Amino acid sequence: MGLVAAVVAAFVLFGSSSNPTFDPIAQAATVSSDSPGYRMHMSLSLTSSVLNDPITGYGDAVIDPRHHAVSSSFVIDYSSLPQAAQVFGGTSTMRVDMIESGRVVYLKLPQALVGAIPNLGGKPWIEMNLAKLAGVPGLSSLGDPTSTDPAQVLQYLHAASDGVTNEGQQRVDGVMTTHYHADLSLDRLAADVPPADQGALEQALTKLRQTMGGVDVPVDVWVDAHQLVRQTSMSMALHVAGAPSVEETVVADLTDYGPQPSPTLPPADQVLDASSLASGLGVSG
């Protein structure tokens, strides 16, 4: 899934040649991204032949794209994995909170992890200055805020779509929408990436082809009369040689378009700087 996130991040950084005039999904993503803010409810389902029941998750986010501010929380229910419950203090759920303000991300870890990592000093929040972490081995992947930003679901929709079909009018959360279905083609991204970055991108796409059987992601999008995305549903099947297949479905509902309140930052005495944590673990540049 980290590979998927990396490709999504590249779409955000370098854009796409998709023409939103002829792609209603890309057009709605552009209009929605330009709004002063919105709220999002997300749900996740992971199924596999080795699981008796799916691993599920749900969360909420408040997003202000103009000021790059996000406040979100996500809960994962892994009761279908008893061994995971043992690792996380006997609980069957894990909650992670995230606050993003500009280039600084605050991540709140589950209490079971806080108590198990002495270097945290009992502080539940980790502060990550993405600009400073860009050169730190093992943490440099955090240098792109899209790796933690729920708003990337909209950025993903800027990918060029194949065969957009109109599935008719449907009501979502009380709002009348048009339901579109398409396959997002990640392969088309390469043409928009600077030559220096194309090698790394092609490696990521090659691995995606191996694990997903291709790099087209089926997506359903519900768009209202104002060209705002109201709901998205994406499904991906991952196949790795010698390992059971995994299928993931992510549904996001977008509501309350308009200005959003700024996130409340955690108390300073509850925060540990990630760079000091890296130093304590023996990580150096």
Residue pairs with C-beta under 8 A, 6 or more apart in sequence:
1 238
1 248
2 141
3 204
3 207
3 208
3 211
4 208
4 236
5 146
5 147
5 152
6 141
6 147
6 204
7 186
7 189
7 201
7 204
7 205
7 208
7 215
8 146
8 152
8 155
8 156
9 144
9 146
9 147
9 152
10 189
10 193
10 197
10 201
11 155
11 156
11 158
11 159
11 189
12 144
12 146
12 152
12 155
13 144
13 146
14 189
14 192
14 193
14 194
14 197
15 158
15 192
16 26
16 158
16 159
16 160
16 188
16 189
16 192
17 160
17 188
17 191
17 192
18 26
18 158
18 159
18 160
18 161
18 188
19 26
20 26
20 27
20 29
20 30
20 158
21 27
23 160
23 161
23 164
24 164
24 178
24 180
24 223
25 157
25 161
25 164
25 180
25 182
25 219
25 221
25 223
26 157
26 158
26 159
26 160
26 161
27 227
28 157
28 221
28 223
28 227
28 228
28 229
29 154
29 155
29 157
29 158
29 229
30 158
31 226
31 227
31 228
32 38
32 154
32 227
32 228
32 229
32 254
32 257
33 65
33 151
33 154
33 155
34 65
35 65
35 228
35 257
35 258
36 64
36 65
36 66
36 258
36 259
36 260
37 62
37 63
37 64
37 65
37 66
37 256
37 257
37 258
37 259
37 260
38 63
38 254
38 255
38 256
38 257
38 258
38 260
39 60
39 61
39 62
39 63
39 254
39 255
39 256
39 260
40 60
40 61
40 63
40 72
40 150
40 151
40 153
40 252
40 253
40 254
40 255
41 58
41 59
41 60
41 252
41 253
41 255
42 57
42 58
42 59
42 60
42 61
42 74
42 150
42 153
42 250
42 251
42 252
42 253
43 56
43 57
43 58
43 250
43 251
43 252
44 55
44 56
44 57
44 58
44 76
44 248
44 249
44 250
45 54
45 55
45 56
45 57
45 248
45 249
46 54
46 55
46 56
46 246
46 247
46 248
47 54
47 246
47 247
48 244
48 245
48 246
48 247
49 244
49 245
50 244
51 80
51 81
52 80
53 79
53 80
54 80
55 76
55 77
55 78
55 80
55 81
56 76
56 77
57 74
57 75
57 76
57 77
58 74
58 75
59 72
59 73
59 74
59 75
59 150
60 72
60 73
61 70
61 71
61 72
61 73
61 150
61 151
62 70
62 71
62 72
62 260
62 261
62 263
63 69
63 70
63 149
63 150
63 151
63 260
64 70
64 259
64 260
64 262
65 151
67 102
67 262
68 100
68 101
68 102
68 103
68 145
68 149
69 100
69 101
69 102
69 260
69 262
69 263
70 98
70 99
70 100
70 148
70 149
70 150
70 151
70 263
71 98
71 99
71 100
71 263
71 264
72 97
72 98
72 99
72 150
73 95
73 96
73 97
73 98
74 95
74 96
74 97
74 98
75 93
75 94
75 95
76 93
76 94
76 95
76 96
77 92
77 93
78 84
78 85
78 92
78 93
78 94
79 85
79 92
79 93
85 91
85 92
87 112
88 94
88 110
88 112
88 113
89 111
89 112
89 115
91 112
94 110
94 112
95 110
96 107
96 108
96 109
96 110
97 107
97 108
98 105
98 106
98 107
98 108
98 148
99 105
99 106
99 263
99 264
99 265
99 266
100 106
100 145
100 148
100 149
100 263
101 262
101 263
101 265
103 129
103 130
103 131
103 145
104 127
104 128
104 129
104 130
105 127
105 128
105 130
105 142
105 145
105 148
106 125
106 126
106 127
106 128
106 265
106 266
106 271
107 125
107 126
107 128
107 148
108 124
108 125
108 126
108 266
109 120
109 124
109 125
109 126
111 124
114 120
114 122
114 123
114 124
115 122
119 277
119 280
119 281
120 126
120 272
120 277
121 272
123 269
123 270
123 271
123 272
124 270
125 266
125 270
125 271
125 272
126 271
126 272
126 273
126 274
126 277
127 271
127 272
127 273
127 274
128 139
128 142
128 274
129 273
129 274
129 275
130 142
130 143
130 144
130 145
131 143
132 275
133 139
133 140
133 142
133 143
133 274
133 275
134 140
134 143
135 285
136 275
136 278
136 283
136 285
137 283
137 284
137 285
138 278
138 283
139 274
139 278
139 283
141 147
142 148
146 152
146 155
150 252
153 232
153 234
153 250
153 252
154 229
156 184
156 217
156 219
156 234
157 184
157 219
157 221
157 229
157 232
159 184
159 185
159 186
159 188
159 189
159 217
160 184
160 185
160 188
161 182
161 183
161 184
161 185
161 219
162 182
162 183
162 184
162 185
162 216
163 182
163 183
164 180
164 181
164 182
165 180
165 181
165 182
166 178
166 179
166 180
167 178
167 179
167 180
167 181
167 220
168 178
168 179
169 176
169 177
169 178
169 179
170 176
170 177
170 178
170 179
170 222
171 177
172 222
172 230
172 231
172 253
173 230
173 231
173 253
173 255
175 224
175 230
176 224
176 225
177 222
177 223
177 224
177 230
177 231
178 222
178 223
178 224
179 220
179 221
179 222
180 220
180 221
180 222
180 223
181 218
181 219
181 220
181 221
182 218
182 219
182 221
183 216
183 217
183 218
183 219
184 216
184 217
184 218
184 219
185 215
185 216
186 205
186 208
186 215
186 216
186 217
187 205
187 215
187 216
189 201
189 205
190 198
190 201
190 202
190 205
193 201
205 215
208 214
208 215
209 215
210 239
210 240
210 241
211 238
211 239
211 240
212 236
212 237
212 238
212 239
213 237
213 239
217 234
217 235
217 236
218 234
218 235
219 232
219 233
219 234
220 231
220 232
220 233
220 234
221 229
221 231
221 232
221 233
222 229
222 230
222 231
222 232
223 229
223 230
224 230
228 254
228 257
229 254
230 253
230 254
230 255
231 251
231 252
231 253
231 254
232 250
232 251
232 252
232 254
233 249
233 250
233 251
233 252
234 249
234 250
235 247
235 248
235 249
235 250
236 247
236 248
237 245
237 246
237 247
237 248
238 245
238 246
238 247
238 248
239 245
278 284
